[in-house]
Amino acid sequence: MTYKREPLEDYEIQDLKKFCRSFEESLVINVLLETGMRVAEFCSLAKEKISWQRDCIVTIGKGGKRRIIPMSSTTRFYLAEHFKQNYRIKWTSRWVQVLVKRVAERAQIMKKVSPHVLRHTFAVVYLHKGGNLRALQGILGHSHIQTTDRYLNYSGERVLDDFKRVWD
């Protein structure tokens, strides 16, 4: 049996954000939740990779593939604040993993929470809000739609909400 990362529910997302104690924690949690970036991509993010005019991040992902990640207003705020005094994100992947876990523990979220769970959460929320599966494939940087499909293990609550939205 393969392990499926369980995306966070809406209330868990809110709790995670609420229990951030520093700007750095808020930056990491919000940007990962709102971009679906891989932790390594986030950690290598530099000011010149951001197109402020187009509201997007240009990154080189897995396999050396260039891709465009749209920026929400929240992501834009946190990155703009960070890059006022910094040229790049200087943290290691391990440091970000520990930070995410620490905030999740503080928020008393019982399921496993990691930067990759935040990536899965982004994917599920994006589709739940009406986003297009092919666009999501591009945002996440997947070569094959089957890879994107693996990210979409909807939780019970989201399945019920989606059914009500579509059916009623």
C-alpha positions as CSV (number, residue, x, y, z in Angstrom):
1,M,0.0,0.0,0.0
2,T,1.4,3.4,-1.0
3,Y,1.3,6.3,1.4
4,K,-0.9,9.1,0.2
5,R,-0.2,12.5,1.6
6,E,-3.3,13.9,3.1
7,P,-4.0,17.6,2.2
8,L,-5.0,20.0,4.9
9,E,-8.6,20.9,5.4
10,D,-9.6,24.6,5.3
11,Y,-9.7,24.9,9.1
12,E,-6.2,23.3,9.3
13,I,-4.9,25.8,6.7
14,Q,-6.3,28.7,8.8
15,D,-4.8,27.2,12.0
16,L,-1.4,26.8,10.4
17,K,-1.4,30.5,9.3
18,K,-2.7,31.6,12.7
19,F,0.0,29.9,14.7
20,C,2.9,31.5,12.8
21,R,5.0,33.5,15.3
22,S,7.4,35.3,13.0
23,F,7.5,36.9,9.6
24,E,9.7,34.1,8.5
25,E,7.2,31.4,9.5
26,S,4.4,33.3,7.8
27,L,6.5,33.8,4.7
28,V,7.3,30.0,4.4
29,I,3.7,28.8,5.2
30,N,1.9,31.3,3.0
31,V,4.2,31.1,0.0
32,L,4.3,27.3,0.0
33,L,0.5,27.0,0.4
34,E,-0.2,29.6,-2.3
35,T,2.3,28.5,-5.0
36,G,2.7,24.7,-4.7
37,M,6.4,25.2,-5.0
38,R,8.8,22.4,-4.2
39,V,10.8,23.1,-1.1
40,A,14.1,23.1,-3.1
41,E,12.6,25.7,-5.5
42,F,11.5,27.9,-2.6
43,C,14.9,27.7,-1.0
44,S,16.7,28.7,-4.2
45,L,14.3,31.6,-4.9
46,A,16.1,34.8,-5.8
47,K,14.8,38.3,-6.5
48,E,15.5,38.1,-10.2
49,K,13.3,35.1,-10.6
50,I,10.2,37.2,-9.8
51,S,8.3,39.1,-12.5
52,W,6.6,41.8,-10.4
53,Q,4.8,43.2,-13.5
54,R,3.4,39.8,-14.6
55,D,2.7,38.6,-11.0
56,C,4.7,35.4,-11.5
57,I,7.7,33.5,-10.4
58,V,10.0,32.0,-13.1
59,T,11.8,28.9,-11.7
60,I,13.8,26.0,-12.9
61,G,12.1,22.9,-11.5
62,K,12.9,19.2,-11.5
63,G,14.7,18.0,-14.6
64,G,15.9,21.5,-15.3
65,K,12.5,22.5,-16.7
66,R,11.7,26.2,-16.7
67,R,8.2,27.0,-15.5
68,I,5.9,29.9,-14.5
69,I,4.2,30.0,-11.1
70,P,1.5,32.6,-10.7
71,M,1.7,34.8,-7.6
72,S,-1.3,35.6,-5.5
73,S,-1.6,38.9,-3.7
74,T,-0.6,37.2,-0.5
75,T,2.5,35.6,-2.1
76,R,3.4,39.0,-3.6
77,F,3.2,40.7,-0.2
78,Y,5.4,38.2,1.6
79,L,8.0,38.0,-1.2
80,A,8.1,41.8,-1.7
81,E,8.7,42.3,2.1
82,H,11.4,39.6,2.2
83,F,13.2,40.9,-0.9
84,K,13.3,44.5,0.4
85,Q,16.2,43.5,2.5
86,N,17.4,40.2,0.9
87,Y,18.5,39.2,-2.5
88,R,17.5,35.6,-2.1
89,I,15.9,33.0,0.2
90,K,18.8,31.7,2.2
91,W,17.3,28.8,4.1
92,T,18.0,25.1,3.6
93,S,15.3,22.6,2.7
94,R,15.8,20.9,6.0
95,W,15.4,24.2,7.9
96,V,12.1,24.8,6.1
97,Q,10.9,21.3,6.8
98,V,11.6,21.7,10.5
99,L,9.8,25.1,10.5
100,V,6.7,23.7,8.9
101,K,6.6,20.8,11.3
102,R,7.1,23.2,14.3
103,V,4.2,25.5,13.2
104,A,1.9,22.4,12.6
105,E,2.7,21.1,16.1
106,R,2.0,24.4,17.6
107,A,-1.4,24.5,15.7
108,Q,-2.0,21.0,17.0
109,I,-2.6,19.5,13.6
110,M,-2.6,15.8,14.1
111,K,-1.8,14.6,10.5
112,K,1.7,14.7,9.0
113,V,2.5,18.2,7.8
114,S,5.5,18.9,5.6
115,P,6.4,21.3,2.7
116,H,5.3,18.5,0.3
117,V,1.9,18.2,2.1
118,L,1.5,22.0,1.6
119,R,2.2,21.4,-2.2
120,H,-0.6,18.7,-2.2
121,T,-2.9,21.1,-0.3
122,F,-2.3,23.8,-2.9
123,A,-3.2,21.4,-5.7
124,V,-6.5,20.3,-4.0
125,V,-7.5,23.9,-3.1
126,Y,-6.7,25.1,-6.6
127,L,-9.0,22.5,-8.2
128,H,-11.6,22.9,-5.4
129,K,-11.8,26.6,-6.3
130,G,-12.5,25.7,-9.9
131,G,-8.9,25.7,-11.4
132,N,-8.2,23.7,-14.5
133,L,-6.3,20.3,-14.2
134,R,-4.0,21.1,-17.2
135,A,-3.1,24.5,-15.8
136,L,-2.4,22.9,-12.4
137,Q,-0.1,20.4,-14.2
138,G,1.8,23.4,-15.6
139,I,2.0,25.2,-12.3
140,L,3.3,22.1,-10.5
141,G,5.8,21.4,-13.3
142,H,4.6,17.8,-14.1
143,S,5.5,16.3,-17.4
144,H,2.6,13.8,-17.2
145,I,-1.0,14.4,-16.1
146,Q,-0.9,11.1,-14.2
147,T,1.6,12.7,-11.8
148,T,-0.7,15.6,-11.2
149,D,-3.6,13.1,-10.7
150,R,-1.7,11.5,-7.8
151,Y,-1.8,14.8,-5.9
152,L,-5.6,14.8,-5.9
153,N,-6.7,12.6,-3.1
154,Y,-9.6,14.7,-2.0
155,S,-10.5,14.4,1.7
156,G,-14.0,13.4,2.8
157,E,-15.0,17.0,3.6
158,R,-13.9,18.3,0.2
159,V,-15.7,15.5,-1.6
160,L,-19.0,16.4,0.2
161,D,-18.5,20.1,-0.5
162,D,-17.7,19.5,-4.2
163,F,-20.7,17.2,-4.6
164,K,-23.0,19.8,-3.1
165,R,-21.5,22.6,-5.3
166,V,-22.0,20.6,-8.4
167,W,-25.2,18.7,-7.7
168,D,-27.5,21.1,-5.8
